[in-house]
Amino acid sequence: MVTSTVYLDNISGISRLSGIDEHGNSWIQFEVDYFAEQDDGECAICGEILTSGWMCLDGGEEICDEHVYEQE
């Protein structure tokens, strides 16, 4: 479970950005596709209902854009 801000390295991409956190987990931006009957997500940090944000490909957690920062 994500409990704080996520810092991502190697952010790249054109239509959807992706990056890797300090634990080696891969993250990718997502948008809910209502035509494909997808449900809204929920931020694992603050509980906000999401129509877009970041999803961890190594655990399935979803978080708001506000909790993602690019590691310097």
Rosetta constraint file for C-alpha pairs under 8 A:
AtomPair CA 1 CA 44 HARMONIC 7.00 0.50
AtomPair CA 1 CA 61 HARMONIC 7.07 0.50
AtomPair CA 2 CA 6 HARMONIC 7.97 0.50
AtomPair CA 2 CA 44 HARMONIC 6.06 0.50
AtomPair CA 2 CA 45 HARMONIC 6.23 0.50
AtomPair CA 2 CA 61 HARMONIC 7.26 0.50
AtomPair CA 3 CA 44 HARMONIC 7.47 0.50
AtomPair CA 3 CA 45 HARMONIC 5.69 0.50
AtomPair CA 4 CA 45 HARMONIC 6.42 0.50
AtomPair CA 4 CA 67 HARMONIC 7.46 0.50
AtomPair CA 5 CA 67 HARMONIC 4.84 0.50
AtomPair CA 5 CA 68 HARMONIC 6.13 0.50
AtomPair CA 5 CA 69 HARMONIC 7.48 0.50
AtomPair CA 6 CA 21 HARMONIC 6.61 0.50
AtomPair CA 6 CA 67 HARMONIC 6.06 0.50
AtomPair CA 6 CA 68 HARMONIC 4.97 0.50
AtomPair CA 6 CA 69 HARMONIC 6.33 0.50
AtomPair CA 7 CA 21 HARMONIC 5.63 0.50
AtomPair CA 7 CA 22 HARMONIC 6.72 0.50
AtomPair CA 7 CA 68 HARMONIC 5.93 0.50
AtomPair CA 7 CA 69 HARMONIC 4.87 0.50
AtomPair CA 7 CA 70 HARMONIC 5.55 0.50
AtomPair CA 7 CA 71 HARMONIC 5.28 0.50
AtomPair CA 8 CA 19 HARMONIC 5.45 0.50
AtomPair CA 8 CA 20 HARMONIC 5.16 0.50
AtomPair CA 8 CA 21 HARMONIC 4.44 0.50
AtomPair CA 8 CA 22 HARMONIC 6.90 0.50
AtomPair CA 8 CA 68 HARMONIC 7.11 0.50
AtomPair CA 8 CA 69 HARMONIC 6.18 0.50
AtomPair CA 8 CA 70 HARMONIC 4.93 0.50
AtomPair CA 8 CA 71 HARMONIC 5.39 0.50
AtomPair CA 9 CA 19 HARMONIC 5.67 0.50
AtomPair CA 9 CA 20 HARMONIC 5.32 0.50
AtomPair CA 9 CA 21 HARMONIC 6.17 0.50
AtomPair CA 9 CA 22 HARMONIC 7.65 0.50
AtomPair CA 9 CA 70 HARMONIC 6.11 0.50
AtomPair CA 9 CA 71 HARMONIC 5.39 0.50
AtomPair CA 9 CA 72 HARMONIC 7.80 0.50
AtomPair CA 10 CA 18 HARMONIC 7.83 0.50
AtomPair CA 10 CA 19 HARMONIC 5.30 0.50
AtomPair CA 10 CA 20 HARMONIC 6.46 0.50
AtomPair CA 11 CA 17 HARMONIC 6.34 0.50
AtomPair CA 11 CA 18 HARMONIC 5.38 0.50
AtomPair CA 11 CA 19 HARMONIC 4.34 0.50
AtomPair CA 11 CA 20 HARMONIC 7.39 0.50
AtomPair CA 11 CA 70 HARMONIC 7.18 0.50
AtomPair CA 12 CA 17 HARMONIC 5.32 0.50
AtomPair CA 12 CA 18 HARMONIC 5.60 0.50
AtomPair CA 12 CA 19 HARMONIC 6.62 0.50
AtomPair CA 13 CA 17 HARMONIC 4.47 0.50
AtomPair CA 13 CA 18 HARMONIC 6.30 0.50
AtomPair CA 16 CA 28 HARMONIC 6.95 0.50
AtomPair CA 16 CA 29 HARMONIC 5.54 0.50
AtomPair CA 16 CA 30 HARMONIC 7.25 0.50
AtomPair CA 17 CA 28 HARMONIC 5.90 0.50
AtomPair CA 17 CA 29 HARMONIC 5.59 0.50
AtomPair CA 18 CA 26 HARMONIC 7.27 0.50
AtomPair CA 18 CA 27 HARMONIC 5.47 0.50
AtomPair CA 18 CA 28 HARMONIC 4.21 0.50
AtomPair CA 18 CA 29 HARMONIC 6.32 0.50
AtomPair CA 19 CA 26 HARMONIC 5.88 0.50
AtomPair CA 19 CA 27 HARMONIC 5.33 0.50
AtomPair CA 19 CA 28 HARMONIC 6.59 0.50
AtomPair CA 20 CA 24 HARMONIC 5.69 0.50
AtomPair CA 20 CA 25 HARMONIC 5.46 0.50
AtomPair CA 20 CA 26 HARMONIC 4.56 0.50
AtomPair CA 20 CA 27 HARMONIC 6.01 0.50
AtomPair CA 21 CA 25 HARMONIC 5.44 0.50
AtomPair CA 21 CA 26 HARMONIC 6.64 0.50
AtomPair CA 21 CA 27 HARMONIC 7.47 0.50
AtomPair CA 25 CA 56 HARMONIC 6.85 0.50
AtomPair CA 25 CA 57 HARMONIC 7.17 0.50
AtomPair CA 25 CA 58 HARMONIC 5.70 0.50
AtomPair CA 26 CA 56 HARMONIC 5.87 0.50
AtomPair CA 26 CA 57 HARMONIC 5.47 0.50
AtomPair CA 26 CA 58 HARMONIC 6.23 0.50
AtomPair CA 27 CA 54 HARMONIC 6.32 0.50
AtomPair CA 27 CA 55 HARMONIC 5.48 0.50
AtomPair CA 27 CA 56 HARMONIC 4.42 0.50
AtomPair CA 27 CA 57 HARMONIC 5.70 0.50
AtomPair CA 27 CA 58 HARMONIC 7.90 0.50
AtomPair CA 28 CA 54 HARMONIC 5.44 0.50
AtomPair CA 28 CA 55 HARMONIC 5.46 0.50
AtomPair CA 28 CA 56 HARMONIC 6.63 0.50
AtomPair CA 28 CA 57 HARMONIC 7.18 0.50
AtomPair CA 29 CA 52 HARMONIC 7.35 0.50
AtomPair CA 29 CA 53 HARMONIC 5.60 0.50
AtomPair CA 29 CA 54 HARMONIC 4.32 0.50
AtomPair CA 29 CA 55 HARMONIC 6.25 0.50
AtomPair CA 30 CA 52 HARMONIC 5.38 0.50
AtomPair CA 30 CA 53 HARMONIC 5.54 0.50
AtomPair CA 30 CA 54 HARMONIC 5.77 0.50
AtomPair CA 30 CA 55 HARMONIC 6.62 0.50
AtomPair CA 31 CA 51 HARMONIC 5.80 0.50
AtomPair CA 31 CA 52 HARMONIC 4.21 0.50
AtomPair CA 31 CA 53 HARMONIC 6.79 0.50
AtomPair CA 32 CA 38 HARMONIC 6.01 0.50
AtomPair CA 32 CA 39 HARMONIC 6.83 0.50
AtomPair CA 32 CA 40 HARMONIC 6.21 0.50
AtomPair CA 32 CA 41 HARMONIC 7.80 0.50
AtomPair CA 32 CA 51 HARMONIC 5.16 0.50
AtomPair CA 32 CA 52 HARMONIC 6.11 0.50
AtomPair CA 33 CA 37 HARMONIC 6.66 0.50
AtomPair CA 33 CA 38 HARMONIC 5.60 0.50
AtomPair CA 34 CA 38 HARMONIC 5.41 0.50
AtomPair CA 34 CA 39 HARMONIC 7.29 0.50
AtomPair CA 40 CA 49 HARMONIC 6.48 0.50
AtomPair CA 40 CA 50 HARMONIC 5.55 0.50
AtomPair CA 40 CA 51 HARMONIC 5.36 0.50
AtomPair CA 41 CA 49 HARMONIC 5.77 0.50
AtomPair CA 41 CA 50 HARMONIC 4.73 0.50
AtomPair CA 41 CA 51 HARMONIC 6.42 0.50
AtomPair CA 41 CA 52 HARMONIC 7.77 0.50
AtomPair CA 41 CA 62 HARMONIC 6.69 0.50
AtomPair CA 42 CA 47 HARMONIC 5.56 0.50
AtomPair CA 42 CA 48 HARMONIC 5.60 0.50
AtomPair CA 42 CA 49 HARMONIC 4.59 0.50
AtomPair CA 42 CA 50 HARMONIC 5.44 0.50
AtomPair CA 42 CA 62 HARMONIC 6.36 0.50
AtomPair CA 42 CA 63 HARMONIC 7.11 0.50
AtomPair CA 43 CA 47 HARMONIC 4.63 0.50
AtomPair CA 43 CA 48 HARMONIC 5.22 0.50
AtomPair CA 43 CA 49 HARMONIC 6.48 0.50
AtomPair CA 43 CA 50 HARMONIC 6.68 0.50
AtomPair CA 43 CA 61 HARMONIC 7.66 0.50
AtomPair CA 43 CA 62 HARMONIC 5.30 0.50
AtomPair CA 43 CA 63 HARMONIC 4.21 0.50
AtomPair CA 43 CA 64 HARMONIC 5.75 0.50
AtomPair CA 44 CA 61 HARMONIC 6.14 0.50
AtomPair CA 44 CA 62 HARMONIC 5.86 0.50
AtomPair CA 44 CA 63 HARMONIC 5.58 0.50
AtomPair CA 45 CA 63 HARMONIC 6.53 0.50
AtomPair CA 45 CA 67 HARMONIC 7.93 0.50
AtomPair CA 48 CA 64 HARMONIC 7.59 0.50
AtomPair CA 50 CA 63 HARMONIC 7.99 0.50
AtomPair CA 50 CA 64 HARMONIC 7.05 0.50
AtomPair CA 52 CA 64 HARMONIC 7.52 0.50
AtomPair CA 53 CA 62 HARMONIC 6.85 0.50
AtomPair CA 53 CA 63 HARMONIC 5.81 0.50
AtomPair CA 53 CA 64 HARMONIC 4.86 0.50
AtomPair CA 53 CA 65 HARMONIC 5.26 0.50
AtomPair CA 54 CA 62 HARMONIC 5.52 0.50
AtomPair CA 54 CA 63 HARMONIC 5.31 0.50
AtomPair CA 54 CA 64 HARMONIC 6.43 0.50
AtomPair CA 54 CA 65 HARMONIC 6.64 0.50
AtomPair CA 55 CA 60 HARMONIC 6.10 0.50
AtomPair CA 55 CA 61 HARMONIC 5.67 0.50
AtomPair CA 55 CA 62 HARMONIC 4.34 0.50
AtomPair CA 55 CA 63 HARMONIC 6.53 0.50
AtomPair CA 56 CA 60 HARMONIC 5.00 0.50
AtomPair CA 56 CA 61 HARMONIC 5.32 0.50
AtomPair CA 56 CA 62 HARMONIC 6.39 0.50
AtomPair CA 63 CA 67 HARMONIC 6.76 0.50
AtomPair CA 63 CA 68 HARMONIC 7.93 0.50
AtomPair CA 64 CA 68 HARMONIC 7.31 0.50
